[in-house]
């Protein structure tokens, strides 16, 4: 199922089609479910930013922006239909293959190849592009091959840069590579927070949506790309931003959330965020529920368990990254 959000009538329409690709199984079939686990937070982030760009008319008053987001983990990506839609609109717009991890990159390129052959602009971003450029001494072969197909690569977070990509695509001047790994955005008060239409949420198990309460990590695990892609400095959403996310979803009938903070108990803003959520629940009557991720020692944080209960936390993932104390000490992660 695709959902569409467009601005009011204008003389011309610019299409943005963000697609979260799935990946192949051992037999080469695309893995897809009737209902997936939960919507991708990064897809929600990009969708929200694109809707914000449409509302702000970043291409001028004469050009409307239509945003249609697709999650291939629960929806078939119909390439011929995409080509027909862009052809009818004279290829004015772009397809963004977003949140692409390493195991999803081959599928992303397979989606992009026929689109590029048809003349459609394609941008690929996500952890594989960003992590490869951040961690490897040279650009890997598969990224160079993608660029040779005319695919644009985007590295980094797009809060401060999506408008630029939209304007470049509209002008027919997309660059081969946008690398913003060194300019990580502040996320405490983003005007257009993560958002997915309820039709997306209803295609997940439990009707759950998600948002990120924090990005970046101060720890030094050698196996993780987080510190190389999102930085070693933790950046947090403010209680105001979290309330905005909750209220925008509540307004469309969505009241279940997964907080995609790797360890919400170590988020320095956990109590302020909980206090705001508790107010929404106990004073404003919003019966919202949450799934969070924590470490094994979070129960030692004064008030954390009690406020988790009052904030509506009903399910918890507890992280056990290693059982060797020496390894945890080396990574400075005693709590895990």
C-alpha positions in Angstrom: 0.0 0.0 0.0 1.2 3.5 -0.9 0.1 6.6 0.8 0.1 10.0 -0.7 0.3 13.5 0.7 0.3 16.4 -1.6 0.1 20.2 -1.3 -2.8 22.2 -2.7 -3.4 22.6 -6.4 -0.5 24.2 -8.3 0.6 24.5 -11.9 3.1 21.6 -11.7 3.8 18.6 -9.5 7.2 17.4 -8.2 7.1 13.7 -7.2 9.1 12.3 -4.2 8.9 8.5 -3.8 10.9 7.3 -0.7 11.2 3.5 -0.8 12.5 1.4 2.1 13.9 -1.7 0.2 13.8 -5.2 1.6 16.4 -7.8 0.9 16.7 -11.3 -0.8 16.5 -14.7 0.8 18.9 -17.5 0.0 16.9 -18.4 -3.1 16.9 -14.9 -4.4 13.3 -14.0 -3.5 12.4 -10.6 -2.0 11.5 -11.0 1.6 8.1 -9.5 2.3 5.5 -10.0 5.0 1.7 -9.4 5.2 2.5 -7.4 8.3 6.1 -6.3 9.1 7.5 -5.8 12.6 7.2 -2.0 12.6 7.7 1.0 10.3 11.3 2.1 9.8 12.1 5.2 11.9 14.4 6.6 9.2 11.7 6.3 6.6 9.4 8.1 9.0 12.1 10.8 9.4 12.6 11.3 5.7 8.8 11.2 5.0 8.2 13.9 7.7 11.0 16.1 6.3 9.6 15.7 2.7 6.1 16.6 3.9 7.6 19.6 5.6 9.4 20.7 2.4 6.0 20.3 0.5 4.3 22.5 3.1 7.0 25.1 2.9 6.8 25.2 -0.9 10.6 24.9 -1.3 10.3 24.8 -5.1 8.2 28.0 -5.1 4.5 28.8 -5.2 3.9 27.3 -8.6 5.2 23.8 -7.9 3.5 21.4 -5.5 5.3 18.5 -4.0 3.7 15.0 -3.8 5.2 12.6 -1.3 4.4 8.8 -1.6 6.3 6.5 0.8 6.6 2.7 0.3 8.0 0.1 2.7 8.9 -3.0 0.7 8.9 -5.2 3.8 5.1 -5.2 3.6 4.3 -3.8 0.2 5.1 -4.8 -3.4 7.3 -2.4 -5.2 5.7 -2.2 -8.7 8.5 -0.8 -10.9 6.4 -0.6 -14.2 3.8 1.4 -12.3 6.4 3.8 -10.9 7.9 4.3 -14.4 4.4 5.1 -15.8 3.7 7.6 -13.0 7.0 9.4 -13.5 6.6 9.3 -17.3 3.2 11.0 -17.1 4.8 13.7 -14.9 7.7 14.1 -17.4 10.1 12.6 -14.9 9.8 15.6 -12.6 10.9 14.3 -9.2 13.1 11.5 -7.8 12.9 8.1 -6.2 14.8 7.8 -2.9 15.9 4.4 -1.7 16.3 5.1 2.0 17.6 3.4 5.1 19.6 1.0 2.9 21.7 -1.4 5.0 24.4 -3.6 3.6 22.2 -6.7 3.1 19.6 -4.5 1.3 22.0 -2.7 -1.0 21.8 -5.3 -3.9 18.0 -5.0 -3.8 18.2 -1.2 -3.8 20.3 -1.2 -6.9 18.1 -3.8 -8.6 15.1 -1.4 -8.0 17.1 1.6 -9.2 18.5 0.1 -12.4 15.3 0.0 -14.5 14.3 3.3 -13.1 17.5 4.9 -14.2 17.1 3.2 -17.6 13.7 4.9 -17.9 15.3 8.3 -17.1 14.1 8.6 -13.5 16.3 10.3 -10.9 17.3 7.9 -8.1 19.0 8.7 -4.8 20.3 5.9 -2.4 21.1 6.7 1.2 21.4 4.8 4.5 23.9 2.9 6.6 25.7 1.1 3.8 26.5 4.2 1.9 27.3 6.3 5.0 29.2 3.5 6.8 31.3 2.5 3.8 32.4 6.1 3.2 33.1 6.6 6.9 35.0 3.4 7.6 36.7 2.3 4.5 39.8 3.8 3.0 38.4 3.7 -0.6 34.9 3.8 -2.0 33.8 0.1 -2.4 33.2 -1.3 -5.8 29.4 -1.6 -5.4 29.1 2.1 -4.7 31.2 3.0 -7.7 29.1 0.7 -9.9 25.9 2.4 -8.6 27.2 5.8 -9.4 28.2 4.6 -12.9 24.5 3.8 -13.4 23.7 7.5 -12.7 22.5 6.8 -9.2 23.1 9.6 -6.7 24.5 8.6 -3.3 23.7 10.4 -0.1 25.8 10.0 3.0 24.9 11.4 6.4 21.6 12.6 7.9 19.3 14.7 5.8 17.6 17.1 8.2 19.6 20.1 7.0 20.1 18.9 3.4 16.9 17.5 1.9 15.8 20.9 0.5 19.1 21.0 -1.4 18.5 17.6 -2.9 15.0 18.5 -3.9 16.0 21.7 -5.6 18.9 20.1 -7.4 16.6 17.3 -8.7 14.1 19.9 -9.9 16.8 21.8 -11.7 18.2 18.6 -13.3 21.5 19.0 -11.5 21.7 16.2 -9.0 25.3 15.6 -7.9 26.7 12.1 -8.0 27.5 12.2 -4.3 26.2 14.2 -1.3 28.5 13.6 1.6 27.4 15.2 4.9 29.0 12.9 7.3 30.8 15.7 9.1 27.8 18.0 9.6 25.5 16.1 11.9 22.2 18.0 12.5 20.7 19.0 15.8 17.5 17.0 16.3 16.2 18.5 19.6 13.5 20.7 17.9 13.1 19.6 14.2 10.1 21.5 12.8 8.8 18.4 11.0 9.3 15.3 13.1 9.1 11.6 12.0 5.7 10.8 10.7 4.0 7.9 8.7 0.4 7.8 7.7 -1.8 5.4 9.7 -2.1 3.2 6.6 1.6 2.4 7.1 1.1 1.7 10.8 -1.8 -0.7 10.1 0.5 -2.9 8.1 2.6 -3.6 11.1 2.2 -6.2 13.8 0.5 -4.4 16.7 -0.2 -1.2 14.8 3.1 0.3 16.1 5.0 3.3 14.8 8.4 4.5 15.9 10.6 7.5 16.6 14.1 8.1 17.6 14.7 9.8 20.9 18.5 10.0 20.5 21.2 9.6 17.9 24.9 9.0 18.2 26.8 7.0 20.9 29.7 7.9 23.2 30.9 4.3 23.5 33.7 2.7 21.5 32.5 -0.7 20.2 34.6 -1.8 17.2 31.8 -3.8 15.7 29.2 -1.0 15.4 28.8 1.6 12.7 26.7 3.9 14.8 29.7 5.9 16.1 31.0 6.3 12.5 27.7 7.2 10.9 25.9 9.1 13.7 28.9 10.3 15.6 30.2 9.8 19.2 28.2 12.7 20.6 24.7 11.9 21.7 22.0 14.2 20.3 18.5 14.1 21.8 15.0 15.1 21.0 13.4 17.5 23.4 10.3 16.8 25.4 8.5 19.3 23.1 9.6 17.4 20.0 8.4 14.1 21.5 5.1 15.6 22.5 4.7 16.9 18.9 5.4 13.4 17.5 2.9 11.8 19.9 0.1 14.3 19.3 0.5 14.1 15.5 0.1 10.4 15.6 -2.7 10.5 18.2 -4.6 12.8 15.9 -4.7 10.0 13.3 -5.5 7.3 15.7 -2.0 5.9 16.3 -1.2 5.3 20.0 1.6 2.7 20.1 5.2 3.6 19.7 8.6 1.9 19.6 11.3 4.3 20.8 14.3 3.5 18.7 16.9 4.6 21.2 19.5 1.8 21.6 19.4 2.3 25.3 16.7 4.7 26.5 17.8 4.3 30.1 21.1 6.1 29.3 19.4 8.9 27.4 20.2 12.0 29.5 16.8 13.3 28.8 14.9 10.2 29.7 13.3 11.7 32.8 12.2 14.9 31.1 10.7 13.0 28.3 9.0 10.6 30.7 7.6 13.5 32.7 6.1 15.0 29.5 4.6 11.6 28.5 3.2 11.1 32.0 1.5 14.5 31.8 0.0 13.6 28.4 -1.3 10.3 29.9 -2.5 11.4 33.3 -3.6 14.9 32.7 -4.5 15.1 29.0 -6.0 11.7 28.7 -3.8 10.3 25.9 -3.6 6.5 26.5 -0.3 6.0 24.6 1.9 2.9 25.1 5.6 2.3 24.4 8.2 -0.3 23.7 11.8 0.7 24.8 15.3 -0.7 24.8 17.4 -0.7 27.9 20.4 -2.3 29.6 20.6 -4.9 32.4 21.3 -2.4 35.1 18.6 0.2 34.4 16.7 -0.8 37.5 19.4 0.9 39.5 18.5 4.3 38.1 16.4 6.0 40.8 12.8 6.3 39.6 13.3 4.8 36.1 11.1 1.7 36.6 8.3 3.6 38.2 8.3 6.3 35.6 8.5 3.8 32.8 5.3 2.2 34.2 3.5 5.6 34.5 4.6 6.6 31.0 2.9 3.5 29.5 5.9 1.3 28.8 4.4 -2.2 28.2 7.3 -4.0 26.6 11.1 -3.8 27.1 14.0 -5.2 25.1 17.0 -5.8 27.4 20.4 -5.7 25.7 23.1 -8.2 26.4 26.0 -7.3 24.1 28.6 -9.5 25.8 28.9 -11.7 28.8 32.7 -11.3 29.1 33.4 -8.6 31.8 36.8 -7.8 30.2 35.3 -7.0 26.9 32.6 -4.8 28.4 35.3 -3.0 30.5 37.4 -2.4 27.3 34.3 -0.9 25.6 33.5 1.1 28.7 30.0 -0.4 28.8 29.8 -2.0 32.3 26.0 -1.6 32.2 25.7 -4.2 29.4 
